Amino acid sequence: MAGDRLPAGCETVLARPGPMVPGYRSAWPTATSKPDPDTTAHTPQTGWRSLLKGAARRLANPADVLADVNRELCRENQTLMFVTLICGILNIKTGEVLYANAGHNPPLLIRKAQKAVFLNPFRALMLGGFTNAEYRTEVLHLEPGDSLFLYTDGVTEARNEDRDFYTAERLQTKLSKLNQASPLETIEA
């Protein structure tokens, strides 16, 4: 698959900020909040999103996309900044998801009437850290009604007024209760 274009029926999606968790302050910049220094501290100012878009248009294997972007980010990274992300390709006709993880939080798989479970893909190094980092493409099959929940550490590290973290466990519990909900209902919850 390396170097091939995406098969018909496959979509690429770049992450967008999600909603705020009620009662918690998120590190993700929104229209009403300023960027949190922790969030912006590990984002290279070298146009990684443009690199990702370009690689995703040329390559059909998520691990190859990550390796390509990583090499470019490492090329001139004197500031030692890095990016964590998950790169995935969804075939909307078959439900097959090809994905690779570059040091990012593990996604949660939500199947109808089941507890949400963390996927434990090979968690490679972040992008921009080491030129020869290796990435592995994993395969997942989604059935009608399944959801794959991707999030940033800004969700699990959000704090309430008592300075308590939201936590991955709390997120898993919340999503497990929403296993019959639509994606929109899940986001709005």
N, CA, C and O atoms as a DFTB+ gen file, in Angstrom:
756 C
 N C O
     1  1       0.805      -1.207       0.000
     2  2       0.000       0.000       0.000
     3  2       0.847       1.269       0.000
     4  3       0.382       2.323      -0.434
     5  1       2.093       1.175       0.487
     6  2       2.925       2.357       0.606
     7  2       2.994       3.094      -0.727
     8  3       3.263       2.498      -1.770
     9  1       2.749       4.383      -0.672
    10  2       2.822       5.201      -1.856
    11  2       1.556       5.224      -2.689
    12  3       1.427       6.054      -3.589
    13  1       0.616       4.325      -2.408
    14  2      -0.629       4.287      -3.162
    15  2      -1.554       5.395      -2.689
    16  3      -1.430       5.897      -1.572
    17  1      -2.482       5.766      -3.558
    18  2      -3.494       6.743      -3.177
    19  2      -4.567       6.031      -2.359
    20  3      -4.653       4.803      -2.373
    21  1      -5.377       6.801      -1.652
    22  2      -6.446       6.223      -0.853
    23  2      -7.438       5.491      -1.741
    24  3      -7.796       5.986      -2.810
    25  1      -7.891       4.309      -1.306
    26  2      -8.909       3.590      -2.080
    27  2     -10.227       4.361      -2.083
    28  3     -10.482       5.169      -1.190
    29  1     -11.050       4.112      -3.076
    30  2     -12.370       4.738      -3.150
    31  2     -13.162       4.399      -1.895
    32  3     -13.107       3.265      -1.420
    33  1     -13.886       5.347      -1.360
    34  2     -14.702       5.121      -0.176
    35  2     -13.981       5.447       1.118
    36  3     -14.586       5.371       2.188
    37  1     -12.706       5.809       1.053
    38  2     -11.947       6.130       2.259
    39  2     -11.906       7.636       2.455
    40  3     -11.870       8.406       1.495
    41  1     -11.912       8.029       3.689
    42  2     -11.927       9.443       4.030
    43  2     -10.748       9.767       4.943
    44  3     -10.329       8.921       5.733
    45  1     -10.215      10.968       4.847
    46  2      -9.232      11.449       5.808
    47  2      -9.874      12.599       6.566
    48  3     -10.614      13.402       5.998
    49  1      -9.583      12.663       7.838
    50  2     -10.151      13.706       8.688
    51  2      -9.035      14.256       9.551
    52  3      -8.301      13.488      10.172
    53  1      -8.894      15.565       9.602
    54  2      -7.941      16.183      10.515
    55  2      -8.698      16.647      11.744
    56  3      -9.828      17.127      11.656
    57  1      -8.052      16.494      12.893
    58  2      -8.697      16.790      14.173
    59  2      -9.138      18.242      14.263
    60  3      -8.485      19.154      13.756
    61  1     -10.251      18.414      14.918
    62  2     -10.769      19.745      15.217
    63  2     -11.065      19.787      16.707
    64  3     -11.318      18.746      17.312
    65  1     -11.038      20.975      17.312
    66  2     -11.324      21.034      18.741
    67  2     -12.722      20.550      19.057
    68  3     -13.663      20.814      18.309
    69  1     -12.857      19.846      20.156
    70  2     -14.149      19.346      20.597
    71  2     -14.787      20.304      21.582
    72  3     -14.242      21.371      21.864
    73  1     -15.932      19.927      22.102
    74  2     -16.629      20.785      23.050
    75  2     -15.940      20.790      24.401
    76  3     -15.119      19.923      24.699
    77  1     -16.283      21.768      25.207
    78  2     -15.754      21.854      26.569
    79  2     -16.493      20.853      27.442
    80  3     -17.677      20.592      27.227
    81  1     -15.799      20.292      28.428
    82  2     -16.419      19.392      29.399
    83  2     -16.980      20.277      30.517
    84  3     -16.222      21.018      31.144
    85  1     -18.310      20.215      30.782
    86  2     -18.899      21.087      31.798
    87  2     -18.205      20.920      33.148
    88  3     -18.009      19.802      33.625
    89  1     -17.836      22.048      33.754
    90  2     -17.199      22.036      35.063
    91  2     -15.697      21.850      35.014
    92  3     -15.043      21.872      36.057
    93  1     -15.129      21.667      33.821
    94  2     -13.690      21.452      33.679
    95  2     -13.116      22.463      32.709
    96  3     -13.767      22.848      31.738
    97  1     -11.903      22.887      32.976
    98  2     -11.194      23.808      32.098
    99  2     -10.326      23.002      31.151
   100  3      -9.485      22.221      31.597
   101  1     -10.514      23.176      29.870
   102  2      -9.765      22.423      28.871
   103  2      -8.517      23.184      28.465
   104  3      -8.482      24.414      28.493
   105  1      -7.490      22.430      28.085
   106  2      -6.269      23.046      27.591
   107  2      -6.359      23.364      26.105
   108  3      -5.473      24.033      25.573
   109  1      -7.411      22.900      25.417
   110  2      -7.548      23.133      23.982
   111  2      -8.016      24.558      23.744
   112  3      -9.011      24.971      24.338
   113  1      -7.341      25.325      22.901
   114  2      -7.781      26.693      22.643
   115  2      -9.162      26.718      21.989
   116  3      -9.415      25.973      21.043
   117  1     -10.030      27.551      22.478
   118  2     -11.353      27.718      21.887
   119  2     -11.577      29.196      21.625
   120  3     -10.711      30.022      21.914
   121  1     -12.720      29.526      21.085
   122  2     -13.020      30.921      20.787
   123  2     -13.077      31.754      22.056
   124  3     -12.877      32.968      22.008
   125  1     -13.349      31.120      23.192
   126  2     -13.495      31.883      24.428
   127  2     -12.337      31.678      25.400
   128  3     -12.369      32.212      26.509
   129  1     -11.315      30.915      25.009
   130  2     -10.182      30.719      25.914
   131  2      -8.882      30.985      25.193
   132  3      -8.806      30.882      23.968
   133  1      -7.852      31.330      25.959
   134  2      -6.529      31.538      25.392
   135  2      -5.800      30.207      25.383
   136  3      -6.075      29.354      26.227
   137  1      -4.870      30.007      24.441
   138  2      -4.120      28.756      24.418
   139  2      -3.386      28.532      25.736
   140  3      -2.763      29.446      26.278
   141  1      -3.468      27.318      26.238
   142  2      -2.773      26.928      27.449
   143  2      -1.300      26.725      27.098
   144  3      -1.007      26.058      26.105
   145  1      -0.357      27.276      27.878
   146  2       1.057      27.107      27.559
   147  2       1.464      25.639      27.447
   148  3       2.359      25.311      26.668
   149  1       0.826      24.753      28.210
   150  2       1.161      23.329      28.142
   151  2       0.812      22.747      26.782
   152  3       1.521      21.878      26.275
   153  1      -0.274      23.222      26.192
   154  2      -0.703      22.721      24.893
   155  2       0.211      23.224      23.790
   156  3       0.629      22.455      22.924
   157  1       0.523      24.516      23.819
   158  2       1.319      25.084      22.739
   159  2       2.798      24.773      22.892
   160  3       3.545      24.922      21.925
   161  1       3.249      24.351      24.056
   162  2       4.669      24.101      24.284
   163  2       5.197      22.948      23.455
   164  3       6.386      22.933      23.134
   165  1       4.372      21.985      23.096
   166  2       4.881      20.859      22.324
   167  2       4.366      20.821      20.889
   168  3       4.355      19.766      20.254
   169  1       3.939      21.973      20.382
   170  2       3.483      22.042      19.001
   171  2       4.534      22.752      18.156
   172  3       4.747      23.951      18.337
   173  1       5.204      22.044      17.231
   174  2       6.216      22.704      16.409
   175  2       5.601      23.796      15.553
   176  3       4.472      23.678      15.077
   177  1       6.349      24.832      15.374
   178  2       5.881      25.953      14.571
   179  2       6.334      25.787      13.120
   180  3       6.587      26.780      12.438
   181  1       6.438      24.554      12.645
   182  2       6.962      24.290      11.312
   183  2       5.887      23.865      10.329
   184  3       6.210      23.334       9.266
   185  1       4.649      24.077      10.645
   186  2       3.587      23.733       9.716
   187  2       3.306      22.245       9.655
   188  3       3.108      21.698       8.570
   189  1       3.285      21.573      10.812
   190  2       3.076      20.114      10.824
   191  2       1.748      19.725      10.218
   192  3       1.631      18.648       9.634
   193  1       0.746      20.573      10.341
   194  2      -0.549      20.224       9.747
   195  2      -0.454      20.171       8.227
   196  3      -1.050      19.300       7.594
   197  1       0.293      21.099       7.645
   198  2       0.486      21.079       6.192
   199  2       1.270      19.847       5.777
   200  3       0.963      19.225       4.761
   201  1       2.286      19.492       6.564
   202  2       3.047      18.271       6.270
   203  2       2.141      17.050       6.329
   204  3       2.229      16.163       5.480
   205  1       1.269      17.006       7.336
   206  2       0.364      15.873       7.501
   207  2      -0.613      15.779       6.328
   208  3      -0.835      14.696       5.786
   209  1      -1.185      16.898       5.945
   210  2      -2.113      16.899       4.803
   211  2      -1.426      16.419       3.536
   212  3      -1.980      15.614       2.788
   213  1      -0.224      16.910       3.298
   214  2       0.504      16.521       2.097
   215  2       0.833      15.027       2.086
   216  3       0.653      14.356       1.071
   217  1       1.314      14.514       3.214
   218  2       1.655      13.089       3.292
   219  2       0.407      12.229       3.171
   220  3       0.442      11.181       2.525
   221  1      -0.699      12.654       3.784
   222  2      -1.941      11.867       3.735
   223  2      -2.504      11.803       2.314
   224  3      -3.167      10.831       1.953
   225  1      -2.247      12.812       1.524
   226  2      -2.725      12.797       0.132
   227  2      -1.876      11.868      -0.743
   228  3      -2.361      11.331      -1.739
   229  1      -0.608      11.683      -0.365
   230  2       0.312      10.866      -1.170
   231  2       0.376       9.409      -0.745
   232  3       0.626       8.538      -1.578
   233  1       0.159       9.127       0.524
   234  2       0.410       7.795       1.067
   235  2      -0.869       7.174       1.613
   236  3      -1.697       7.877       2.193
   237  1      -1.041       5.877       1.436
   238  2      -2.274       5.201       1.849
   239  2      -2.117       4.431       3.158
   240  3      -3.086       3.844       3.640
   241  1      -0.935       4.419       3.734
   242  2      -0.692       3.671       4.965
   243  2      -0.398       4.658       6.087
   244  3       0.556       5.428       5.985
   245  1      -1.203       4.656       7.170
   246  2      -0.993       5.627       8.249
   247  2       0.422       5.621       8.842
   248  3       0.949       6.683       9.176
   249  1       1.045       4.442       8.976
   250  2       2.406       4.396       9.510
   251  2       3.373       5.114       8.574
   252  3       4.297       5.786       9.033
   253  1       3.167       4.976       7.270
   254  2       4.016       5.670       6.301
   255  2       3.803       7.182       6.373
   256  3       4.754       7.955       6.250
   257  1       2.556       7.597       6.570
   258  2       2.263       9.024       6.711
   259  2       3.013       9.588       7.922
   260  3       3.667      10.626       7.825
   261  1       2.913       8.895       9.062
   262  2       3.581       9.373      10.275
   263  2       5.093       9.400      10.106
   264  3       5.744      10.358      10.521
   265  1       5.658       8.366       9.504
   266  2       7.108       8.324       9.299
   267  2       7.565       9.475       8.414
   268  3       8.599      10.090       8.676
   269  1       6.800       9.769       7.368
   270  2       7.130      10.860       6.453
   271  2       7.098      12.204       7.182
   272  3       8.032      12.997       7.065
   273  1       6.036      12.457       7.924
   274  2       5.917      13.716       8.666
   275  2       7.014      13.803       9.729
   276  3       7.605      14.865       9.925
   277  1       7.284      12.704      10.406
   278  2       8.319      12.697      11.442
   279  2       9.682      13.079      10.866
   280  3      10.397      13.894      11.449
   281  1      10.041      12.495       9.729
   282  2      11.340      12.826       9.114
   283  2      11.434      14.318       8.806
   284  3      12.469      14.945       9.033
   285  1      10.340      14.880       8.285
   286  2      10.347      16.307       7.955
   287  2      10.447      17.173       9.210
   288  3      11.173      18.167       9.223
   289  1       9.722      16.800      10.260
   290  2       9.764      17.591      11.492
   291  2      11.133      17.518      12.167
   292  3      11.591      18.494      12.759
   293  1      11.777      16.367      12.075
   294  2      13.098      16.204      12.694
   295  2      14.193      16.945      11.941
   296  3      15.238      17.268      12.506
   297  1      13.948      17.209      10.682
   298  2      14.971      17.802       9.819
   299  2      15.540      19.102      10.393
   300  3      16.758      19.278      10.417
   301  1      14.698      19.996      10.847
   302  2      15.171      21.278      11.384
   303  2      14.424      21.586      12.673
   304  3      13.646      22.537      12.742
   305  1      14.666      20.779      13.679
   306  2      13.939      20.910      14.950
   307  2      14.898      21.242      16.088
   308  3      15.029      20.477      17.044
   309  1      15.564      22.386      15.978
   310  2      16.513      22.789      17.005
   311  2      15.839      23.077      18.345
   312  3      16.488      23.025      19.389
   313  1      14.552      23.378      18.320
   314  2      13.838      23.703      19.560
   315  2      13.299      22.461      20.265
   316  3      12.750      22.559      21.362
   317  1      13.452      21.291      19.639
   318  2      13.025      20.016      20.211
   319  2      11.530      19.974      20.514
   320  3      11.108      19.347      21.486
   321  1      10.735      20.637      19.687
   322  2       9.282      20.571      19.842
   323  2       8.767      19.305      19.173
   324  3       9.428      18.742      18.301
   325  1       7.571      18.854      19.589
   326  2       7.036      17.602      19.075
   327  2       5.523      17.653      18.973
   328  3       4.881      18.573      19.479
   329  1       4.964      16.644      18.307
   330  2       3.515      16.511      18.129
   331  2       3.145      15.069      18.424
   332  3       3.849      14.148      18.009
   333  1       2.039      14.866      19.142
   334  2       1.465      13.533      19.283
   335  2       0.161      13.516      18.495
   336  3      -0.587      14.494      18.502
   337  1      -0.110      12.404      17.816
   338  2      -1.364      12.318      17.073
   339  2      -1.640      10.882      16.665
   340  3      -0.766      10.018      16.728
   341  1      -2.857      10.654      16.253
   342  2      -3.262       9.386      15.657
   343  2      -3.667       9.692      14.223
   344  3      -4.440      10.614      13.963
   345  1      -3.136       8.912      13.306
   346  2      -3.455       9.066      11.894
   347  2      -4.297       7.868      11.490
   348  3      -3.886       6.726      11.700
   349  1      -5.458       8.106      10.918
   350  2      -6.330       7.003      10.551
   351  2      -7.007       7.202       9.213
   352  3      -7.204       8.323       8.744
   353  1      -7.357       6.075       8.616
   354  2      -8.100       6.064       7.361
   355  2      -9.308       5.159       7.557
   356  3      -9.161       3.984       7.891
   357  1     -10.493       5.700       7.350
   358  2     -11.739       4.956       7.480
   359  2     -12.294       4.643       6.108
   360  3     -12.497       5.543       5.293
   361  1     -12.541       3.368       5.849
   362  2     -13.243       2.970       4.635
   363  2     -14.726       2.954       5.003
   364  3     -15.185       2.050       5.700
   365  1     -15.468       3.948       4.537
   366  2     -16.870       4.083       4.938
   367  2     -17.767       3.003       4.339
   368  3     -18.904       2.835       4.779
   369  1     -17.277       2.274       3.350
   370  2     -18.062       1.183       2.771
   371  2     -17.931      -0.110       3.569
   372  3     -18.902      -0.852       3.712
   373  1     -16.728      -0.384       4.093
   374  2     -16.487      -1.654       4.796
   375  2     -16.392      -1.521       6.308
   376  3     -16.520      -2.515       7.022
   377  1     -16.169      -0.306       6.808
   378  2     -15.976      -0.093       8.245
   379  2     -14.550      -0.352       8.706
   380  3     -14.257      -0.260       9.898
   381  1     -13.661      -0.673       7.773
   382  2     -12.266      -0.919       8.149
   383  2     -11.565       0.406       8.459
   384  3     -11.680       1.379       7.713
   385  1     -10.848       0.416       9.562
   386  2     -10.063       1.580       9.959
   387  2      -8.605       1.149      10.028
   388  3      -8.261       0.217      10.754
   389  1      -7.763       1.822       9.282
   390  2      -6.317       1.657       9.394
   391  2      -5.826       2.850      10.192
   392  3      -6.153       3.988       9.855
   393  1      -5.042       2.617      11.250
   394  2      -4.575       3.737      12.049
   395  2      -3.204       3.446      12.644
   396  3      -2.803       2.292      12.797
   397  1      -2.496       4.521      12.974
   398  2      -1.196       4.431      13.621
   399  2      -1.127       5.531      14.673
   400  3      -1.694       6.610      14.499
   401  1      -0.431       5.247      15.758
   402  2      -0.364       6.159      16.894
   403  2       1.061       6.681      17.050
   404  3       2.016       5.907      17.106
   405  1       1.187       7.997      17.120
   406  2       2.480       8.639      17.363
   407  2       2.453       9.280      18.753
   408  3       2.375      10.502      18.883
   409  1       2.518       8.440      19.782
   410  2       2.612       8.916      21.153
   411  2       1.363       9.564      21.714
   412  3       1.443      10.289      22.706
   413  1       0.218       9.324      21.110
   414  2      -1.025       9.997      21.524
   415  2      -1.833       9.133      22.488
   416  3      -1.597       7.932      22.615
   417  1      -2.788       9.764      23.160
   418  2      -3.702       9.033      24.036
   419  2      -4.407       7.934      23.252
   420  3      -4.767       8.141      22.094
   421  1      -4.612       6.760      23.868
   422  2      -5.293       5.687      23.139
   423  2      -6.765       6.019      22.911
   424  3      -7.436       6.516      23.816
   425  1      -7.273       5.747      21.701
   426  2      -8.692       6.002      21.442
   427  2      -9.578       5.016      22.203
   428  3      -9.119       3.965      22.648
   429  1     -10.831       5.368      22.343
   430  2     -11.819       4.496      22.973
   431  2     -12.774       3.977      21.906
   432  3     -13.297       4.742      21.096
   433  1     -12.992       2.668      21.921
   434  2     -13.950       2.035      21.020
   435  2     -15.253       1.865      21.780
   436  3     -15.282       1.286      22.866
   437  1     -16.329       2.375      21.200
   438  2     -17.649       2.286      21.818
   439  2     -18.525       1.436      20.910
   440  3     -18.896       1.856      19.814
   441  1     -18.847       0.243      21.377
   442  2     -19.745      -0.649      20.633
   443  2     -21.103      -0.607      21.324
   444  3     -21.183      -0.440      22.541
   445  1     -22.166      -0.759      20.545
   446  2     -23.526      -0.728      21.095
   447  2     -23.658      -1.687      22.266
   448  3     -23.245      -2.844      22.182
   449  1     -24.241      -1.199      23.366
   450  2     -24.575      -1.987      24.557
   451  2     -23.353      -2.655      25.196
   452  3     -23.488      -3.685      25.855
   453  1     -22.171      -2.078      25.006
   454  2     -20.969      -2.606      25.652
   455  2     -20.206      -1.467      26.309
   456  3     -20.398      -0.298      25.974
   457  1     -19.341      -1.822      27.245
   458  2     -18.487      -0.844      27.908
   459  2     -17.472      -0.303      26.910
   460  3     -16.930      -1.058      26.103
   461  1     -17.215       0.993      26.962
   462  2     -16.186       1.592      26.114
   463  2     -14.829       1.022      26.525
   464  3     -14.533       0.905      27.714
   465  1     -14.010       0.669      25.538
   466  2     -12.707       0.084      25.836
   467  2     -11.608       0.896      25.148
   468  3     -11.775       1.376      24.027
   469  1     -10.488       1.035      25.847
   470  2      -9.328       1.692      25.267
   471  2      -8.675       0.742      24.274
   472  3      -8.453      -0.431      24.577
   473  1      -8.375       1.247      23.108
   474  2      -7.592       0.461      22.160
   475  2      -6.137       0.577      22.593
   476  3      -5.687       1.647      23.002
   477  1      -5.425      -0.499      22.502
   478  2      -4.024      -0.491      22.898
   479  2      -3.124      -0.703      21.694
   480  3      -2.421      -1.709      21.601
   481  1      -3.149       0.253      20.771
   482  2      -2.286       0.102      19.607
   483  2      -0.832       0.294      20.008
   484  3      -0.526       0.809      21.084
   485  1       0.033      -0.122      19.138
   486  2       1.454       0.144      19.301
   487  2       1.590       1.653      19.432
   488  3       1.229       2.393      18.516
   489  1       2.099       2.106      20.547
   490  2       2.206       3.548      20.801
   491  2       3.639       3.983      20.548
   492  3       4.481       3.942      21.445
   493  1       3.903       4.394      19.337
   494  2       5.239       4.806      18.935
   495  2       5.570       6.179      19.509
   496  3       4.746       6.819      20.161
   497  1       6.780       6.602      19.252
   498  2       7.229       7.904      19.717
   499  2       6.495       9.030      19.003
   500  3       5.979       8.864      17.897
   501  1       6.465      10.175      19.667
   502  2       5.852      11.361      19.085
   503  2       6.578      11.773      17.818
   504  3       7.697      11.327      17.561
   505  1       5.946      12.619      17.032
   506  2       6.552      13.150      15.813
   507  2       7.479      14.303      16.166
   508  3       7.150      15.151      16.996
   509  1       8.633      14.324      15.529
   510  2       9.580      15.412      15.731
   511  2      10.665      15.110      16.737
   512  3      11.524      15.958      16.982
   513  1      10.654      13.928      17.327
   514  2      11.624      13.607      18.367
   515  2      12.845      12.857      17.876
   516  3      13.975      13.214      18.207
   517  1      12.618      11.808      17.079
   518  2      13.705      10.939      16.640
   519  2      13.505      10.576      15.172
   520  3      12.458      10.048      14.798
   521  1      14.488      10.852      14.357
   522  2      14.381      10.643      12.912
   523  2      13.989       9.225      12.538
   524  3      13.196       9.031      11.616
   525  1      14.525       8.232      13.230
   526  2      14.288       6.838      12.860
   527  2      13.167       6.176      13.649
   528  3      13.113       4.948      13.719
   529  1      12.279       6.951      14.240
   530  2      11.149       6.364      14.977
   531  2      10.338       5.490      14.033
   532  3      10.154       5.826      12.864
   533  1       9.854       4.361      14.554
   534  2       9.055       3.444      13.740
   535  2       7.597       3.522      14.150
   536  3       7.275       3.652      15.331
   537  1       6.725       3.441      13.165
   538  2       5.293       3.501      13.382
   539  2       4.664       2.248      12.792
   540  3       5.169       1.706      11.809
   541  1       3.577       1.788      13.377
   542  2       2.926       0.558      12.941
   543  2       1.453       0.831      12.650
   544  3       0.762       1.468      13.445
   545  1       0.986       0.350      11.517
   546  2      -0.427       0.475      11.165
   547  2      -1.207      -0.663      11.808
   548  3      -0.847      -1.832      11.673
   549  1      -2.281      -0.307      12.508
   550  2      -3.189      -1.262      13.137
   551  2      -4.479      -1.292      12.313
   552  3      -4.780      -0.347      11.584
   553  1      -5.231      -2.381      12.436
   554  2      -6.486      -2.525      11.700
   555  2      -7.616      -2.747      12.702
   556  3      -7.486      -3.533      13.641
   557  1      -8.710      -2.054      12.489
   558  2      -9.900      -2.165      13.327
   559  2     -11.101      -2.223      12.398
   560  3     -11.124      -1.553      11.366
   561  1     -12.097      -3.020      12.760
   562  2     -13.323      -3.074      11.963
   563  2     -14.475      -2.506      12.793
   564  3     -14.790      -3.015      13.868
   565  1     -15.093      -1.450      12.280
   566  2     -16.254      -0.851      12.929
   567  2     -17.531      -1.417      12.324
   568  3     -17.671      -1.504      11.104
   569  1     -18.454      -1.799      13.191
   570  2     -19.779      -2.262      12.772
   571  2     -20.731      -1.068      12.799
   572  3     -20.444      -0.072      13.463
   573  1     -21.857      -1.148      12.090
   574  2     -22.848      -0.064      12.173
   575  2     -23.217       0.198      13.639
   576  3     -23.509      -0.732      14.392
   577  1     -23.199       1.454      14.022
   578  2     -23.517       1.829      15.399
   579  2     -22.303       1.969      16.299
   580  3     -22.416       2.534      17.387
   581  1     -21.140       1.471      15.880
   582  2     -19.911       1.624      16.663
   583  2     -19.392       3.048      16.531
   584  3     -19.673       3.739      15.551
   585  1     -18.631       3.475      17.531
   586  2     -17.975       4.779      17.493
   587  2     -16.533       4.626      17.943
   588  3     -16.211       3.771      18.768
   589  1     -15.686       5.455      17.397
   590  2     -14.298       5.529      17.817
   591  2     -14.094       6.933      18.359
   592  3     -14.240       7.912      17.628
   593  1     -13.758       7.033      19.636
   594  2     -13.644       8.327      20.303
   595  2     -12.173       8.703      20.420
   596  3     -11.405       8.036      21.113
   597  1     -11.789       9.779      19.736
   598  2     -10.432      10.306      19.781
   599  2     -10.451      11.595      20.589
   600  3     -11.395      12.379      20.493
   601  1      -9.428      11.808      21.371
   602  2      -9.398      12.969      22.261
   603  2      -7.955      13.372      22.520
   604  3      -7.031      12.617      22.215
   605  1      -7.762      14.542      23.075
   606  2      -6.422      15.010      23.437
   607  2      -6.241      14.889      24.938
   608  3      -7.200      14.658      25.676
   609  1      -5.016      15.046      25.378
   610  2      -4.762      15.038      26.817
   611  2      -5.392      16.255      27.491
   612  3      -5.484      16.313      28.717
   613  1      -5.825      17.224      26.686
   614  2      -6.550      18.360      27.242
   615  2      -7.872      17.953      27.866
   616  3      -8.388      18.661      28.730
   617  1      -8.433      16.817      27.441
   618  2      -9.677      16.315      28.040
   619  2      -9.374      15.654      29.377
   620  3      -9.958      16.021      30.396
   621  1      -8.474      14.692      29.381
   622  2      -8.206      13.922      30.601
   623  2      -7.413      14.727      31.630
   624  3      -7.421      14.391      32.814
   625  1      -6.728      15.789      31.189
   626  2      -5.971      16.615      32.114
   627  2      -6.684      17.912      32.467
   628  3      -6.117      18.769      33.145
   629  1      -7.928      18.060      32.011
   630  2      -8.725      19.216      32.407
   631  2      -8.975      19.124      33.913
   632  3      -9.098      18.029      34.462
   633  1      -9.048      20.265      34.566
   634  2      -9.232      20.294      36.017
   635  2     -10.513      21.043      36.384
   636  3     -10.895      22.008      35.722
   637  1     -11.168      20.578      37.450
   638  2     -12.342      21.290      37.944
   639  2     -11.895      22.311      38.984
   640  3     -10.697      22.515      39.177
   641  1     -12.845      22.950      39.651
   642  2     -12.516      23.992      40.632
   643  2     -11.685      23.463      41.792
   644  3     -10.929      24.222      42.399
   645  1     -11.807      22.184      42.113
   646  2     -11.021      21.575      43.191
   647  2      -9.658      21.103      42.705
   648  3      -8.913      20.470      43.454
   649  1      -9.325      21.413      41.434
   650  2      -8.054      21.028      40.815
   651  2      -7.939      19.526      40.566
   652  3      -6.835      19.013      40.385
   653  1      -9.076      18.814      40.555
   654  2      -9.083      17.385      40.241
   655  2      -9.048      17.224      38.720
   656  3      -9.726      17.950      37.993
   657  1      -8.249      16.262      38.250
   658  2      -8.209      15.961      36.826
   659  2      -9.483      15.236      36.414
   660  3     -10.111      14.549      37.219
   661  1      -9.856      15.401      35.143
   662  2     -11.008      14.677      34.611
   663  2     -10.699      13.180      34.538
   664  3     -11.582      12.386      34.864
   665  1      -9.545      12.760      34.146
   666  2      -8.967      11.410      34.094
   667  2      -9.522      10.546      32.955
   668  3     -10.660      10.704      32.513
   669  1      -8.675       9.640      32.510
   670  2      -9.054       8.680      31.468
   671  2     -10.150       7.746      31.966
   672  3     -11.041       7.370      31.204
   673  1     -10.087       7.373      33.229
   674  2     -11.099       6.470      33.798
   675  2     -12.478       7.126      33.796
   676  3     -13.475       6.478      33.476
   677  1     -12.537       8.396      34.147
   678  2     -13.814       9.117      34.150
   679  2     -14.362       9.226      32.733
   680  3     -15.566       9.089      32.514
   681  1     -13.475       9.472      31.774
   682  2     -13.891       9.544      30.375
   683  2     -14.454       8.198      29.921
   684  3     -15.493       8.156      29.264
   685  1     -13.786       7.110      30.261
   686  2     -14.247       5.773      29.890
   687  2     -15.611       5.476      30.505
   688  3     -16.492       4.941      29.833
   689  1     -15.787       5.816      31.764
   690  2     -17.074       5.590      32.444
   691  2     -18.188       6.388      31.772
   692  3     -19.276       5.865      31.533
   693  1     -17.914       7.649      31.472
   694  2     -18.904       8.511      30.818
   695  2     -19.302       7.950      29.449
   696  3     -20.486       7.883      29.117
   697  1     -18.299       7.549      28.661
   698  2     -18.588       7.024      27.324
   699  2     -19.301       5.676      27.377
   700  3     -20.106       5.367      26.499
   701  1     -19.012       4.874      28.398
   702  2     -19.700       3.585      28.548
   703  2     -21.188       3.788      28.782
   704  3     -22.002       2.990      28.318
   705  1     -21.550       4.842      29.493
   706  2     -22.958       5.152      29.746
   707  2     -23.652       5.676      28.488
   708  3     -24.880       5.685      28.403
   709  1     -22.854       6.109      27.518
   710  2     -23.407       6.677      26.284
   711  2     -23.317       5.703      25.115
   712  3     -23.351       6.127      23.960
   713  1     -23.202       4.409      25.392
   714  2     -22.984       3.433      24.330
   715  2     -24.182       3.244      23.400
   716  3     -24.049       2.587      22.368
   717  1     -25.325       3.792      23.729
   718  2     -26.494       3.746      22.842
   719  2     -26.726       5.088      22.146
   720  3     -27.637       5.225      21.330
   721  1     -25.894       6.069      22.476
   722  2     -26.089       7.424      21.961
   723  2     -25.512       7.577      20.557
   724  3     -24.619       6.836      20.148
   725  1     -26.038       8.543      19.844
   726  2     -25.480       8.895      18.536
   727  2     -24.181       9.672      18.768
   728  3     -23.939      10.147      19.878
   729  1     -23.355       9.802      17.748
   730  2     -22.141      10.618      17.919
   731  2     -22.442      12.045      18.382
   732  3     -21.743      12.575      19.246
   733  1     -23.458      12.657      17.823
   734  2     -23.812      14.015      18.244
   735  2     -24.240      14.043      19.710
   736  3     -23.833      14.932      20.458
   737  1     -25.056      13.079      20.123
   738  2     -25.485      13.011      21.537
   739  2     -24.283      12.786      22.460
   740  3     -24.241      13.323      23.566
   741  1     -23.316      12.001      22.011
   742  2     -22.106      11.763      22.799
   743  2     -21.318      13.054      22.963
   744  3     -20.890      13.378      24.071
   745  1     -21.123      13.785      21.893
   746  2     -20.382      15.042      21.954
   747  2     -21.096      16.040      22.858
   748  3     -20.453      16.734      23.644
   749  1     -22.407      16.115      22.753
   750  2     -23.162      17.097      23.540
   751  2     -23.282      16.713      25.008
   752  3     -23.591      17.562      25.844
   753  1     -23.041      15.438      25.333
   754  2     -23.123      14.994      26.736
   755  2     -21.913      15.470      27.451
   756  3     -21.762      15.216      28.646
